[in-house]
Amino acid sequence: MRLPKFQIDSTRLWYNLLIVTLFVLLYIFPKPDGAIFSAARIIIALGVVFALFYNNGITKKISPSIASLDDNSTDSFNGNHGVGQSRYNYDKLLENIFDILQAMNSDFSSAVYMIDPMSNGYTLQKATDDLFYDFVGMENDLFKILLSSPDSMLFQQKEMGDSWSNILTLNEWLGSECILGTRIIFRNSTVGALLIYSDHFNKFKERDRDIISSLGVFVSEGIENLERTEELVSDRENHARITDMLNRLNIENSRNDIFEAVRTLCRSLFFYDKLTISMRSTYHDTAKIVLVDGFTEDITEKAEFKISNSLHGRPVRTGKPIRTAYWDKDYDDTGRFIAGDGEQFNFMSVVGVPIGNGTATQGALVLERLSSRSYSESEQWLLESLAQTIYAVMEWSDKYQIVYQHATHDGLTELLNHKSFLERFEEEISRSLRFQQDLVLLMMDLDKFKRINDNHGHLYGDYVLYTVALVLKSCIRNIDVIARYGGEEFAILLINTDKRKAQAVADRIVKSIAGHKFNKDNVDARMTISVGLAQFPEDADRIKDMIARADAAMYRVKGKGGNGVLMHNPSEI
């Protein structure tokens, strides 16, 4: 990974020498008496303070989280903590960004650059290939324009001249090449850029601008989260296990994975009779239990309780921690979860902290003991650090899921897009081979769909496509895979199914589409669909052949007037 390194320049060297010299004058040489010398010592002391702060500020003109990450730091790979771990998490962040961009189009080449003030330019952090130079000068016009714009921008090679050649290593250009880019913000300042290169501008879709803008925000917030979590684990002795938890988690983890990691961590950090994590529900005054460890007779996971007048709701509604050895004496809540449950279940010592960022509280992390052995202030502080870490990871993960969904699913129907479907197809083929299971592909195309757009307009056509997607999903199982293959064409993989069973599913789809009354803005329409089937591995053992044979069967249906189902016919090969 290429990361900017800070070099010791002459300015920093002179300030270091000044600090040492002033220190010697203050503490090593004998101190003469008298008002003049006392005043001189005060002036010198202030000079030391000023020099320290100024010298420290030189290296903080860009993000400290980025600047402190160094290639020579290998702690994270040796099981240690600190700078190496931050570098590792930063690298994982960029890897996930590139995974999303590859899901958009595998032909794209991507890179992240960060401002390097010591070198007066932009240093390459990470790239998907060797097309990008390791360093770009500060005067590059493309970067100047991009970093001054709040929106993503598309640049064409023929318009950028030398600026283009200083970014990409290629020597020959056709003129159709382009770069889609967005800036990266840290602490309200522009610190870098995310670039996507394509050899032809028509490979970029309109939605790609929105996706890369979201990714730019995602990188920006990811860097801030990395800095936040780095601050939380800066005390190695007391927070090493939190770092270990972060090392096991990444932004692809679900919330359940995060909560389970917290359960494991809390068992090693604290003594408690009950651990509870609750998250604010859709309804403002209720919270839902998402994890319980220990005592479960009073309340279990998935149960909901009111935030008002409950002890566990207090950190959620106030955004402040609670800590007491006798909660019923120190707090006026009517119960722990519901009124009166404190008398039935004799918990005494409690420490609870909000899960949030200081301005917004999403939930609470609470530890309880049946005894009055109180939790210490350091335990509360450690629990607060853990809760803030939980919030950062959840927020990061949630934003990743939104952006990933945008990149892998069709924006209109919310089904898998063409590329993501083919990736899932490969996975399901491998699974079928491993478990010796059949797999059936359904290729489907709406009959005479063009008349809908011609007669009623494209908005009505979009409504029909969206509604068809809902009907198709209602006809299959959760384990089956469905996609908008392109235009008015859809595809479904029926998992662990043979053609006989698939025939029944396809017949149900045809009947459901034909029987559905499409009505919008007082316009009624009817639709039919043609379906072709092919089975793996009986009809074909490669994805390309499966699609071709299911397609051929589908077009045979269309040739007969549509509104039907046909299986692959071996005589067609």
ZALUM-956766 format. One record per residue: residue in one letter; x, y, z of N, C-alpha, C in turn. Coordinates in steps of 0.001 Angstrom, whole numbers, plus 500000, padded with zeros to 6 digits. Atoms other than C-alpha are relative to their C-alpha. Example, Ala and Ser with C-alpha at 12.3 -4.5 7.8 and 13.67 -1.06 7.14 Angstrom:
ZALUM-956766
a500890498810500000512300495500507800500900501200500000s499180498810499940513670498940507140499230501090500730
//
This chain:
ZALUM-956766
m500850498794500000500000500000500000500875501242500000r499212498788500075501371503404499072499365501054500875l500542498996499094500940505953501816501002501136500146p499085498870499867502399509442502298500834499885501262k499109500037498840505415509563504591500494501417500277f499483498693499638506584512601506503501525499930500112q498558499950499950510208513502505987500410501132500937i499499498952499096512278515537508449500614501090499140d499461498920500807512784518869506706500789500954500893s499140499087499245515034521728507740499223500796501031t500817499221499055512175523625509403499799499239501293r500223500804498805511338520800511760501304499795500760l498717500210499336515053520190512472500397501202500840w499641498791499246515646523805513491499116500170501228y500870499864498828512613523794515783500343498973501068n499574500996499010513770520583517439501245500476500732l498780499471499371517182522154518047499662501143500947l500409498880499146515485525257519448499423499492501316i500604500556498789513460523165521902501064499468500941v498922500562499163516546521308523118500812501118500638t499194498893499483518509524553523489499278500737501129l500768499299498976515749526298525442499874499153501261f500099500884498836515359523252527698501295500049500810v498706499932499305519086523363528503500112501305500765l499923498700499329518866527074529304499125500048501240l500937499945498878515915526505531626500422499116501160y499865501003498950516964523402533550501418499508500245i498649500542499830520642522595533039500945501049500573f499091498963499506522508525872533462499542500497501369p500393499395498714522619527494536944499053501170499765k501022498965500159519744529884537480500376501223500827p499670498782499232520895533432538431498757500584500646d501104499352499306518769535379540851499729501363499367g500325498660500447517000538616540092498775500024499124a501257499876500741513823539920538473500216499856498498i499756500052501446515419540243535043500117498558499527f499813501395500410516507536604534958498710499188500166s501289500696499819513120535441536338499084500271498802a500821499664501168511336537313533553500515499277498759a499422500679501162513779535833531037499600498525499982r500377501413499939513008532295532278498540499807499577i501417500098500398509261532946531874499858500111498485i500067499816501457509774534209528319500504498751499282i499438501203500621511956531204527496499035498829500121a500961501093499804509378528795528991498845500116499013l501071499806500979506632530343526853500488499657498591g499439500336501305508960529979523861500049498505499771v499976501463500118509359526263524574498604499473499660v501379500437500257505580525822524733499596500325498570f500367499605501368505119527775521501500697499111498970a499247500820500948507850525799519739499448498595499924l500568501353499997506373522492520832498711499935499195f501282500014500698502910523381519588500174500280498512y499811499682501420504168524906516348500609498826499264n499343501153500618506440521967515639499024498858499802n501005501064500109503598519554516330498996500301498901g500983499631501006501307521512514033500462499784498581i499492500167501355503619521102511045499532498696499401t500360501322500517502725517448510742498522499738500053k501436500235499894499009517972511243499206500832499005k500716499241501006498124519896508126499097499123499154i500953500919500599496479516796506761499560499041501073s500592500923499031494539514009508444501044499244500783p499041500754499217496563512607511361499835498510499822s500209501433500191494955509222510755500706499514498754i499363500405501242496295509156507199501501500200500110a498587499687499967499594510827507886500792499027500844s499272500862499087500509508452510691500107498570499521l499942501364500503499991505324508607501247499852499151d498711500120500648503396504128507466500231498590499513d499742501326500561504488501247505233500932499181500881n499058500740499179507211500360507714499364499414501234s500675500477498802504662499678510415499321498675499729t500538501342500244503883495965510562499344499429501232d500572500490498752502329495740514007498748499189499782s501294500656500156498896494758512741500146498595499478f499838501323500578500268491786510846500728499071500963n499324500812499003502237490608513872499156499810501248g500893500168498860499246490701516203500107501105501012n499895498884499076500236493987517855498972501055499638h501042498989500174498190497174518048500640501338499729g499515498648500191498458500847517272499944500410498551v499978499438501337499518502467514021499778498947498938g500147501062500985499800499171512117498570499577499821q501404500392500088496217498284512955499204501037499225s500708498954500736495000501650511656500298499893498514r499620500165501404496929501123508446499271498815499388y500685501204500491495417497650508096498519500305499741n501420499671500166491859498955508621499786500981498848y500072499049501107492515501816506195500100499264498674d499851500796501212493664499322503580498740499196499716k501243500761500173490558497196504166498870500903499516l501000499040500452488384500292503722500102500208498493l499821499759501428489881500972500299499702498743499187e500315501241500700489608497303499322498495499847499799n501454500106500118485874497371500016499451501006498994i500408499008500995485513500549497970500229499456498598f499688500531501325487223498891495021499118498806499656d500921501115500257485020495790495408498672500520499439i501253499417500473481957497991494957500157500510498564l499781499468501340483462499680491899500123498872498982q499920501149500884484265496291490389498615499417499750a501373500475500183480618495320490960499259500867498988m500601499115500991479628498354488888500423499591498591n499473500392501315481875497359485983501421499494500192s498680500610499786484845494998486027501072500610499100d499026499352500882486479497027483231500545501296500579f499536498757499403486865500076485460501341499789500700s498774499947499197490275500950486927499831501127501009s500291499031498933490137502778490259501255500325500795a498867499571499182492535504717492466499541501026501029v500219498985498969492569506798495649501307500763500188y498851499120499745494944509764495990499718500852501236m500110499095498866495613511814499130501027501124499877i499081498861500014497180515248499461501210499703500874d498747500168499254500832515027500539500698501359500044p499469498625499965501831518545501678501521500058499989m498548499981499962505467517592502224500596499865498596s499526500179501376505813516611498552499296500929499031n500733499040500820503441519316497283499286499321498840g500743500702501032501168516939495433499048498981500588y500955501031499612498925513897495604500680498636499897t499355501309499961500238510470496613498963498899499831l500891501129500229498614507273495348499948499122501246q500179500846498830497174505326498287499837498527499613k500286501359500439495855502281496471499338500077498640a500613500036501323494822501311492933499723498557499616t500351501354500421493273498325491209501004499426499012d498990500476500943496098498138488647501097501046499893d498823499127500117499275499882487441499806501152499027l500250498918500959497591502466485219500315501381500560f499889498691499364498035505276487759501434500248500499y498693499622499462501244507154488610499940500066501529d499931499978498540502413506991492235499835501405500566f500054498625499493502498510774492517499540500931498880v500491498985500938500701513680490831500253501369500624g499655498678499487501852517282491199498782500827500386m501080499179499470499763519868493011499362500884498922e500498499100501035499355521957489831499154499295498951n500785500739500984497469519213487956498591500584499890d501275499316500200494384520877486429498809499108500326l501121500900499705492159517797486729499724499959501494f500182500029498553492760517605490459499508501354500521k500450498683499557492314521350490859498497500155499809i501435499873500293488891521244489191499185499064500876l500754501002499265487766518044490890499900500338501481l499983499771498555488800519004494425499296501289500403s500751498776499691487014522346494163498503499818499773s501413500236500295483697520742493151499358499107501057p500683500842499007481178519376495662499390498737499387d500635501128500680479840516926493043501038499174499255s499135500825500844481369514043491114500086500631498615m499780499373501298482799515076487747500549498983499014l499522500864501068483471513385484410500957500804499123f498984499335500808486663514314482531500329499114498794q499604500736501183487504513298478960501447500319499626q498575499864500285491075512765477797500280501151499044k499740498994501023490771515041474779499864501428500534e500207498664499432489822517950477073501079500393501013m499125499723498863492552517624479727501483500115499648g498620499808500437495832517467477765501018499385500938d498893500497499181498970517185479912499549499506501368s500486500427498688496977516850483120499677498514499994w500367501417500144495751513491481851501249499113500036s498777500802500123499222512198480991500779499948501309n499298500003498718500486513101484457499328499120501036i500722500883499083497890510824486103500112498537499569l500034501365500527497825507761483836501270499678499234t498713500412500554500830505784482626499935499602498525l500130500391501406499442504939479162500614501064499085n499328499077500921501240506475476167499139500408498814e500822499716501171498606506313473434498543500178500413w501377499688499638495109507770473538499133500067498754l500963499943501097492051507440471339499131501251500068g500830498817499805490300510488472789498671499703500671s501271500372499376487322508530474137500163499663501480e499751500364498608488991507757477490499461501080500944c500535499030499039487517509378480577500260499553501431i499852500238498562487842509655484361498792500591500713l501069499526499117484927509915486776500591500103501401g499347499800498712486062511380490089499132500739500998t500657499254498930484902512724493426501032500283501079r499023499637498976486713514444496252499721499277501306i500102500605498674487350513045499734500203501107501036i499991498937498986486629515294502725500381499423501356f499696500368498626488126515102506215500003501259500847r500109498818499121487200517534508996499704501263499182n500470498884500824485494519788506429501068500555499056s498969499583500950488669520001504324500191498905498954t499738500962501066489432518352500992501383499401500192v498710500655499756492186515776501503500401499047498883g499626500941501045492078513596498385498882499799499004a500971500260501055490153512100495499499926498513499697l500247501348500495488632508838494304499767500100498495l500073499933501450489103508252490560499614498647499409i500333501197500769487557505736488151500322500286498540y499606499826501406489101505346484681499286498985499123s500585500883501004487369503885481614500548500392498631d499451499702501321488614503579478042498968500612499056h501017499346500827485285504901476729498903500583500887f500956499294499134482852507412478169498627499339500022n501342500595500003479772505393477161499866498826500956k500077501079499002480657502729479732499481500503501341f500535499424498768479626505139482481498504500225499834k501437499770499972475927505135483324499710501217500888e500361498816499216474108508115484838500040499705501497r500018500355498574473717506250488151501404499925500583d498632500117499499477516505838488354500460501275500687r499647498728499351477828509528489225499519500012501446d500541500029498636475558509041492247500777499015500869i499294501014499224477398505886493298501372500497500441i498658499559499630480862507425493179499938501166500988s500163498937498996479606510505495063499768499386501379s500249500691498728478277508163497762501269499340500513l498754500633499588481588506308497788500995501023500538g499130498952499481483467509571498247499638500365501429v500473499734498629481318510346501300500341498821500902f499723501208499231481802506748502425501464499935500427v498581499972499653485604507025502270500263501065501057s499798498908499050485461510367504090499569499599501401e500498500398498688483321508995506914500774498803500524g499193501134499570485366505801506963501294500452500650i498759499474499426488558507794507615499726500611501372e500343499410498702486819509722510394499733498913501037n500247501109499077485627506450511928501293499325500410l498715500597499670489149505057511723500723500845501044e499350499136499017490464508093513564499318499875501358r500746500122498746487684507786516138500358498718500739t499698501273499345488370504121516789501463499931500413e498590499969499603492114504774516839500163500735501326e499939499277498737491590507324519592499477499147501147l500589500814498947489446504866521518500931498896500469v499127501118499634492161502218521498501440500443500187s498638499497499881495180504453522019500694499504501259d499421500559498781495701503096525538500125498495499819r499819501401500376497201499724524662499634499041501125e500189500938498893497062498164528103498523499774500293n501412500117499619493366498893528792499072499707498829h500906500104501135492011498696525239500469499029498909a499487500927501006493964495959523467498915499058499498r501027500956500413490954493644523432498954500643499100i500904499308500919488760496275521798500618500015498605t499311500040501285491370496474519038499889498620499373d500139501365500520491247492687518708498606499800499399m501353500111500533487480492920518246499892500720498657l500034499252501251487902495599515574500719499241498889n499243500757500992490454493378513846499167498882499397r500830501112500486487856490603513544498791500508499215l501164499446500682485134492923512268500420500791498781n499797499104501122484870494713508966498644500552499582i501231499308500341482272496834507241498975499102499316e500952500921500610480711493782505601499230499209501057n500688500733498945479681492364508975498590500523500221s501351499596499646476002492379509859499990500496501437r500110499535498618474757493939513069500063498827500984n499944501173499119474293490464514558501443499570500241d498579500336499834477993489748513921500663500962500987i499415498992499112478902492997515674499581499743501439f500486500225498642476710492246518696500616498737500614e499391501230499493478103488713519012501460500247500386a498620499663499651481640490115518974500049500771501313v500067499246498736480636492502521771499751499057501174r500266500969498935479228489604523820501294499292500415t498747500716499725482503487703523516500994500901500723l499057499067499398484539490787524388499616500328501437c500446499626498651482433491738527422500242498871501004r499744501123499101482810488254528883501441499998500511s498598499968499578486563488809529012500374501284500730l499654498705499409486473492433530191499297500283501330f500809499597498858483731492585532841499433498780500732f500782500974499241482037490631535590498565500524500091y501396499569499962478249490769535280499107498774500086d501017501054500024475104488709535808499079500132498799k500821499805501194473317490244532833500597501105499143l499584499020501005474496492016529691498823500203499059t501115499692500899471861493779527590500403501084499014i499866498958501021472142495648524309498614500255499428s501308499627500568469012497502523213500195501109498989m499930498989501047468444499615520116498634500665499850r501233499230500149465869502334519572499156499425498866s500904500553500999462826501043517676499485501095499067t500599499040500927460900502679514858499149501015500753y500806499105499166458517504074517431500913500703500989h499041499168499280460237506904519260500195499568501451d499899500257498559459484505775522833500222498529500331t499738501405499705460368502082522513501391499605499527a498713500568500381463593500099522322499850498489499926k500062501443500199464190496524521200501273499351500510i498847500745499502466470494013522935500618499240498827v499333500683501117469017492838520350501011498963500491l499090501018499455471331490861522644499867499940501507v499997500243498561471152489329526116501028498927500293d499059501021499545473920487448527888499861499871501510g500185500233498571473544485839531304498544499746500329f501358500189499495470225486050533160498964500376498930t500986499749501063467238485775530777498547499843500461e501367500246499552464201485126532977499140501257500007d500773498758499945463193488794533109499616500513498605i500271499523501357463455489699529406500963499310499050t499182500711500974464805488064526273500172500826498730e499750499311501259466033489081522844498706500145499192k501119499621500862463532490681520423498839500626500780a501043499336499209461393491937523325500181501521499910e499950498546500032460523495642523361499540500573501333f500396499335498753460176498059526272499972501502499751k500097498554500146459361501718526752501263500675500539i498792499270499586462292504104526958499696500894501195s500346499105498891460464506495529274499761499202501277n500225500577498668460481505647532990500592498606500179s499318501276499795462726502583532548501494500256500168l498571499834499734466279502193533833500821499768498732h499252500290501226467514500618530582499726501030498912g500287498950500965465845503395528631500682501316500328r499411498728499567467613506117530622501190500416499129p498883499568500853470919506098528642499548500357498582v500497499729501346468883506083525407499344501370499950r500759498743500052466633509012526277500825501209500438t499200498870499510469275511142528071501320500150499260g498693499968500637472377510232526074501142500047500993k498973499956498947474261509977529394500130498634500675p499804501296499340475775506997531266499339499953501377i500481500205498634474407505546534507500961499052500701r499148500900499204476428503911537306499589500113501463t500463499986498614475204502909540756500117498608500609a500011501282499292475420500186543406498591499653500470y501399500204499590471700500634544359499121500834499062w500655499196501020469823501708541254498650500540500456d501337499555499606466391501900542907500043501173500983k499859498852499107467742504458545390500501501238499250d499354498877500687469737506584542952499218500515498786y500762499587501180467274506686540044498506499820500273d501433499999499713463548507378540018499184499224498966d500737500783500991462637505006537169499120498966500694t500972500911499377459629502784537889500400498531499874g499541501372500171461436499647536707501212499943499107r498848500156500881464382498236534835499551500015498543f500599500014501333462322497430531718498525500413500047i501409499658499810458710497639532942499777500324501464a500286499576498623457133499075536062499914498783500929g500100501023498971457690496886539128500916498804499837d499165501195500172460181494394537661501226500017500909g498876499941499067462855495643540087499744499222501273e500346500755498787460985494015542981500054498494499748q500000501418500325460721490691541182501402499468499721f498644500415500349464301490575539911500967500945500697n499263499194499040466781491774542493501360500485499505f498731499435500454469489493439540390500266501291500761m499659498835499181471370496110542308501017500910499289s498943499187500593474629497305540759499847500043498486v500239499809501436474319498749537269501009501002499439v499285498999500786476512500472534700499456499899498572g500571499976501346474983501533531389500440501234499253v499515498882500803476132503740528540499202500072498700p500716499866501279474452505148525415500868499544498834i499332500312501264475352503860521960499630501111499036g500278498859500850475656506969519825501238500827499781n498859499135500328477853509856518731499993501307500774g500053498774499212477007512454521352498804500867499673t501174499214500395474204514086519382498803499117499681a501082500941500307472181511040518300500265498688500734t499865501233499231471580508012520527499136498917499365q500717501094500644470633504715518912499604498904500973g500296501099499083470662502394521907500795500107501278a499296500013498717472261501364525194500670498658500206l499250501191499586474806498864526504500038500014501521v500199499984498547474042497874530105500509498698500615l499557501139499207475756495561532618499341500080501374e500664500023498692473998494457535835500535498860500862r499620501020499027474912492543538972498878499830501020l500983500274498952472670490874541533500492500475501360s499427499502498746475025492139544262500181501508499924s499771498558499959475819495684545357501462500352499739r498612499711500352479451495362544284500005500960498814s500173498933500999479745498601542349501026499888498876y499077499892501128481298499105538944500869501238500191s499062498896499800484361501358538937499858501043498893e500011498935501002484795504617537061500762499567498746s499232500459501160487422502979534843499205498981499180e500847500948500726484960500190533960498940500748499192q500974499187500741482385502793532993500657500623498780w499297499358501113484952504599530846500306498988498898l499711501049500981485943501335529156498734499598499253l501270500343500632482277500505528514499561501106499034e500314498888500907481766503972527008500833499905498721s499140500156501180484734503388524704499479498896499095l500537501123500772483256500063523637498712500406499281a501268499578500603479821501621523015500235500944498826q499679499095501108481332504380520865500575499226498819t499453500837501060483249501742518933498888499239499286i501157500687500594480031499753518402499280500935499039y500724499039500831478339502873517050500760500283498705a499203499687501184481218503660514685499950498855498992v500006501152500896481309500117513266498617499814499370m501355500145500537477501499950512901499718501057498937e500250498917500943477340503328511189500750499759498700w499161500295501146480161502367508872499387498856499188s500573501173500661478576498984508099498693500344499303d501294499625500593475125500493507461500198500775498698k499761499196501200476486503007504964500580499138498883y499454500909501007478463500282503210498883499198499342q501077500818500536475350498144502827499132500802499032i500814499155500877473423501069501306500691500198498663v499264499753501231476147501857498792500153498711499196y499835501275500682476734498177497989498691499575499330q501315500313500573473006497674497439499783500806498720h500155499116501159473021500625495042500825499498498821a499094500420501058475941499185493083499648498645499415t500227501373500445474709495577492821498558499723499596h501409500226500297470951496024492355499484501011498972d500663499132500967468797497487489626499232501098500728g500598498880499281467629500938490652498486500045499934l501448499939500158464069500531489362499295498864500728t500719501167499463463053496987490354500553499516501336e499317500415498773465500496569493284500416498527499961l499479501353500174466418493154491883501497500074499704l498596500026500388470006492050491266500152500509498575n499752499588501369471515493687488219500694498876499228h499478501035500893472964491756485274501329499428500516k498663500451499589476568491613486511499954499238501318s500079500663498699475703490702490100499317498641499882f500676501276500212473373487977488863500977498949499479l499022500947500535476168486362486855500991499552501068e499109500377498891478407486447489936499322498999500924r500751500951499179475703484734491989499824498668499277f500150501206500813475201482257489147501235499110500182e498761500761499811478858481210489440500057499362501382e499998500536498637478502480787493201499048498813500121e500993501073499891475371478656492841500416498766499198i499475501135500760477001476479490154501009499233500856s499004500643499124479898475804492550499329499253501140r500710500645498906477481475014495361499270498741499511s500705501161500557475463472681493137500954498834499765l499003501052500212478610470762492201500450499399501330r499503500465498707479718470562495817499003499089500699f501028500769499297476411469220497105499189499089499084q500674500877500957475363467342493972498508500321499906q501384499547500094472183469377493579499710500548498610d500420499434501277470212470377490510499739501498500144l500214498557500034469781473999489492499290500319498686v500762499678501211467237475407487029500013501505499770l500007498595500405467525478695485151498719500307499236l501173499500500713464382480566484070500360501329499352m499839498730500711464841483223481389498613500454499572m501367499504500211461743485435481065500027501345499290d500092498740500714460714488253478766498526500389499868l501373499527500129457560490363478859499610500074498522d500464500036501386455514489954475691499497501385499561k500462498752500623455059493044473485500015501173500986f499895498934498994456272495389476204500106501378499357k499804498706500663457097498108473690498688500788499888r501285499319500133453387498871473274499639500786501263i500279499295498735453233499891476954500655501368499973n499306498708500068455872502596476504499419500887498912d500520499201501120454448503666473160498626500586500305n501387499568499769450833503901474328499817500809501286h500238499394498683451195504995477956501192500781500559g498834499246499544454679506476478300500947499162500847h498955500753499297457883505398479986499759499917501508l500283500065498568456734506245483511499049498845500310y500911501133499815453893503783483144500754498690499759g499184501186500242456371501293481687500852499643501200d499220500247498779458570501712484782499121499380501086y500938500548499021455535501055486969499723498518499714v500261501399500361454821497822485045501201499128500357l498791500783499699458443496622485383500159499791501500y499889500114498546458491497356489112498968499020500553t501071500878499523455159495577489624500267498549499607v499651501358500433456280492557487581501051499409500932a498971500482499077459337492279489832499376499533501313l500677500399498765457060492156492887499251498677499815v500741501234500273454892489454491285500959498816499911l499016501083500131457959487376490378500546499576501362k499475500330498663459346487603493923498981499234500829s501041500690499228456006486439495318499829498548499560c500178501355500541456213483269493191501164499068500333i498820500824499730459617482036494403500350500032501480r499570500098498606461390481167497644501102501018500292n498940499067499612463826483311499611501370499530499547i498677500509500377466705480995498664500260500126498503d499822499868501444466097481483494921500576501371499663v499308498774500405467978484181493001499267500610498811i500763499331501058466138486740490868500704501286499597a499319498806500495467462489548488665499227500614498836r500413499359501253466499492093486086501166499841499040y498893500361500878468597490712483264500310501112499002g499806498890500926468099493724481010498681500376499345g501242499567500633465247495841479626498796499408500686e501171500665499426462037493854480108500246498513500209e499627501405499829463923490564480561500434499742501445f499681500380498627464208488807483931500604498599500010a499394501328499856466136485770485171499836499528501440i500145500592498666465592483393488093500797498702500048l499349501276499710467773480626489530499202499302501089l500724500798499010465736477951491298500981499007500611i498951500763499317468045476367493874499492498618500385n500323501376499618468084472597494448498630499586499443t501274500246500679465260472150491926500269499360498640d499877500568501339464816470004488831498928500617499096k500906499369500960462849470869485670498528499683500282r501400500347499708459727469038486809499424500962501025k500469499060498989459431471195489939500021501439499461a499886498643500544460577474273488029498846500317499065q501134499801500899457776473772485500498804500558500757a501129499532499195455212474258488260500196501455500416v499716498615499615456938477469489418499799500924498801a500117499167501198457138478800485852498544500171499587d501435499893500324453469478008485219499311500998500926r500600499068499037452564479914488393500369501443499649i499560498656500398454608482912487203499187500492498804v500753499617501211452922482937483774498556500333500351k501394499780499616449473482658485332499851501287500827s500087498816499128450184485377487939500150501291499205i499811498790500817451467487890485368498768500244499129a501163499841500877448575487234482976498757500425500767g501181499680499210446059487564485790500082501309500754h499835498748499236447475490766487278499439501181499217k500559498794500612445591493972486563500900501183500335f499119498852499807448080496816486087499152501269499885n500818498791499986446415500074487048500767501125500664k499321498821499458448043503471487533499481501222499267d500519498749500573446674506967486986498816499744499066n501215500345500750443394505475485750500274499354498642v499658500728501215445204503509483035500105498526500347d499972501445499794444535499763482943500786499336498871a499255500751501011446814497303481159500126498551500448r499756501414499735447412493578480910501340499628499376m498717500444500519450726491796480398500052498479500011t499681501433499949451913488293479564501513499863499955i498562500227499947455344486737479879500332498648499397s499509501261500568457310484040478053501176499509500832v498990500569499109459517481652480052500671498811499328g499233501145500467462298479288478972500818499411501129l499326500690498902463919476661481247501204499220499498a498860500887500241467312474936481307500523499537501351q499592500594498729468670472613483997501498499712500014f498592500341499776472192472273485375500071498756500888p499109500053501171473988469985484735499422499208498827e500593500856501017471553467979482617500039500631498614d500069499344501307471135470558479817501305500687499613a498725499312500252474459472369480166500778500068501300d499170499922498790477396472545482565500800501291500063r499371498682499966478494476113481792498922501085499987i500975498909499891476747479391482544499593500510498622k500279499470501330477040480637478976499010499107499253d500879500936500704475386477494477608498621499929500649m501290500012499299472680477497480292499127501165499531i500757498808500407471658481035479364499534499861498553a500354500135501418471724480296475627498837499037499815r501039501014500193469506477224475996498665500412500626a501243499481499424466996478819478346499438501112499119d500426498948500927466886481815475974499311499417498767a500572500613501201466233479575472990498595499467500268a501327500506499631463326477904474801499009501146500158m500878498846499815461921481315475728499544500573498656y500372499438501301462011482538472107499098499051499207r500962500926500611460228479383471005498594500301500513v501302499609499436457427480421473394499492501251499295k500410498756500660457388483910471862499539499727498564g500389500325501361457234482365468407498621499390499904k501336500596499970454043480623469453498955500967500555g500954499002499511452445483853470689500228500443501420g499678499594498632453987484094474181499063499410501033n500889500401498897452268483641477545500081498491500260g499851501424499749453728480187478187501398499642500472v498736500518499474456603477994479341500453498848499110l499416501138500702458944475662477450501352499657500612m498701500453499552461874473554478590500967499946498823h498985500148501040465131473313476693499787498697499247n500148501166500865464886470918473752501373499609499469p498657500411500449468117468933473132500168500045498493s499892499986501459467319468885469414500371501376499460e499666498647500446467932472645469302501498500250499947i498552499767499922471648472240469985500648499837498623
//
